[in-house]
């Protein structure tokens, strides 16, 4: 099996895999986005009722399952980007990373005037830090 050492290699392998099975007829952007959401949900299931600490220290068996779910999410994301002609790395480069950076605990959100800590306490109540 050829080593996957880049997103381009993965993209090409996934395209070849789908073509060999005549799956292109099903791999339209809508279906791929829905499959991506489903796989993300399967990933989320592994963390649903865990505490922050438990989610950070998964047992080996659970970690192996999470690894496979992450791969599935990546496969569908790369396949979706390919079908739309989007280079995920270029898209990430174009994104305004300042908008996606988490606010520092004491920093105020310009829209609400609240700090992240205030927002978490209001949203999660006493569960903050569990």
C-alpha positions in Angstrom: 0.0 0.0 0.0 1.4 3.4 -1.0 2.0 5.8 1.9 -0.3 8.8 2.1 2.1 11.7 2.8 0.1 14.7 1.6 -3.4 15.9 1.1 -2.9 15.7 -2.6 -1.9 12.0 -2.4 -5.0 11.4 -0.2 -7.2 13.3 -2.7 -5.9 11.3 -5.6 -6.3 7.9 -3.8 -9.9 8.8 -2.7 -10.8 9.8 -6.3 -9.3 6.6 -7.7 -11.1 4.5 -5.0 -14.4 6.1 -5.8 -13.9 5.8 -9.6 -13.0 2.1 -9.3 -16.4 1.5 -7.6 -18.4 3.9 -9.8 -19.3 6.0 -6.7 -18.9 9.3 -8.5 -22.6 9.1 -9.3 -23.3 9.3 -5.6 -20.4 11.6 -4.5 -22.1 14.9 -5.3 -21.4 17.8 -2.9 -24.8 17.4 -1.1 -24.3 13.7 -0.4 -20.6 14.2 0.6 -21.5 17.0 3.0 -24.2 14.9 4.6 -21.8 11.9 4.9 -19.3 14.3 6.5 -21.8 15.5 9.0 -22.7 11.9 9.8 -19.1 10.9 10.3 -18.5 14.0 12.5 -21.5 12.8 14.6 -20.0 9.3 15.0 -16.8 11.0 16.2 -18.8 13.1 18.6 -20.4 10.0 20.1 -17.1 9.0 21.6 -17.0 12.1 23.7 -20.7 12.8 24.4 -20.9 12.0 28.1 -17.2 12.3 29.0 -15.8 14.9 31.3 -13.1 17.2 30.0 -10.5 15.1 31.8 -11.8 11.8 30.5 -11.9 13.1 26.9 -8.3 14.1 27.2 -7.2 10.7 28.4 -9.0 8.1 26.3 -8.3 4.4 26.9 -6.3 2.8 24.0 -9.3 1.0 22.6 -11.4 4.2 22.5 -8.5 6.2 21.1 -8.2 3.7 18.3 -11.9 4.0 17.5 -11.6 7.9 17.5 -8.6 7.6 15.2 -10.8 5.7 12.6 -13.6 8.3 12.9 -11.1 11.1 12.4 -9.9 9.4 9.3 -13.5 9.0 8.0 -14.2 12.7 8.6 -11.0 13.6 6.8 -11.8 11.3 3.9 -15.2 12.9 3.3 -13.9 16.4 3.8 -11.1 15.9 1.3 -13.5 14.2 -1.2 -16.0 17.1 -0.8 -13.3 19.7 -1.4 -12.1 17.7 -4.5 -15.6 17.6 -6.0 -16.0 21.3 -5.4 -12.5 22.1 -6.8 -11.4 23.6 -3.5 -7.9 23.1 -2.2 -8.4 22.8 1.6 -4.9 24.1 2.3 -5.4 27.2 0.2 -8.9 27.7 1.8 -7.3 27.5 5.2 -4.6 30.0 4.1 -7.3 32.4 2.9 -9.4 32.1 6.1 -9.0 35.0 8.5 -7.4 33.2 11.3 -7.9 36.1 13.6 -11.6 35.5 13.5 -11.1 31.8 14.5 -8.6 32.3 17.3 -10.1 31.8 20.7 -10.5 34.8 22.8 -8.2 35.0 25.9 -10.1 34.4 29.1 -10.3 38.1 30.1 -10.7 39.5 26.6 -14.1 41.1 25.8 -16.1 40.1 22.8 -16.8 43.3 20.9 -20.4 42.3 20.1 -21.5 41.3 23.5 -19.0 43.0 25.9 -18.6 39.7 27.7 -15.5 37.8 28.4 -15.1 34.1 27.3 -15.3 33.1 31.0 -18.6 35.1 31.4 -20.0 33.5 28.3 -19.0 30.0 29.5 -20.5 30.5 32.9 -23.7 31.8 31.4 -23.9 29.0 28.9 -22.6 26.0 30.9 -23.3 27.2 34.4 -21.6 25.1 37.1 -20.4 22.6 34.6 -17.4 24.8 33.6 -14.2 23.0 34.4 -15.7 19.6 34.9 
